[in-house]
Structures are given as C-alpha cells and as structure tokens.
Amino acid sequence: MERDAALADFEAAREEWEAAFSRVPDGALTYLKPGDDYALGGLQVHVNWVLAHYRRVLDGIVAARFAEIGPQDPPGAEEKALAGAKRGLQPAERQKSLEEMEQLHGGVRAAALDLPASDWARKGPVVYGSGQEPYATSPEDILGWLRDHYREHVEQSAALVEEWKTATGA
C-alpha cells in the first residue's frame, strides 16, 4: 500500500480502536474472561505495548540501514506489559493510557513520514526473539501489522463487553 494511504488507514484504525475502547464501561476494565491473557482494559495496555515494540523495531531497522537487527525490546519489558494486560486498568488510569497511545502512535507515524519514499517497502532482516530466524520486515509491513492489530481488538473488545455484561448481570 502506498505510504500516504497506509498512514491515513493507520489513523482510521486508531480512531476505530479509540471508539471501541470508549464503549468499555469503567466497571469492565479489569474483567478477565477465564482462560484469557488480557483483561478488557488490558487490551489498551497491550495496544500500547505493541506500538512501543514496533516503534523500536522500525527505529532499529532504520538505524541499521536495513541490515540485520536483533531483538529491540529491553529485558523484562514484555513480561511487564503482559502482567499489565492481565491486570487491566483502573478507571483513573484510562485517560493516561490513551494519552500514551496517542504519543506512541504519533511517534510511529512521524518515523514513517521521516523515511525516504524509497525505504517504505524496503525490507531488513529482524530477529524478533532470542534463537529465532530473521524475518524480512519493512516499514510498510510494520504499519500494516499495527493497523490490523488495532482492528483485531475492536472486535474483541465488543465481544468481551457483552461477555462481561452476561457474567456480571450488568
């Protein structure tokens, strides 16, 4: 997808997620469906983690001039994010989490805009985890994954709100 269209769709996907998350009642922010890894409010924590993760990957690819890079996340960051996603959010944390998302989203967007057009679809080998094989990744791929990620949680959050209502009689 051409960069301007991809960035416009990236904005639209974020707006779709924000609208979906605004429909999550405060009382449901810590709801954790049995067997799930993310509480309803934890979806927002997870969205922020994924934005931060892929921003680090994007920055790493560009800094390495599309040569191979290793894992970009600081030690323990993923575990911390997973714990926060499972815990969910308290109502007082909602706005701060949304502001963090706005900052992270804007950073990814700015980094994509700073790229020369010739690098938009250029791939670099990325090792995402220790012991894994490199995966050819471009800025275009990253923006596509992030757009899809927002939209995946739009549908998931709506279903979880309904399950929360049923489970709690809300």
ABEGO torsion letter per residue (X at the ends): XBAAAAAAAAAAAAAAAAAAAAABBAAAAABBBBGBABBAAAAAAAAAAAAAAAAAAAAAAAAAGGBBBBBABBBGAAAAAAAAAAAEBBAAAAAAAAAAAAAAAAAAAAAAAABBAAAAABBBBBBABBGBBBBBBBAAAAAAAAAAAAAAAAAAAAAAAAAAAAAAGX
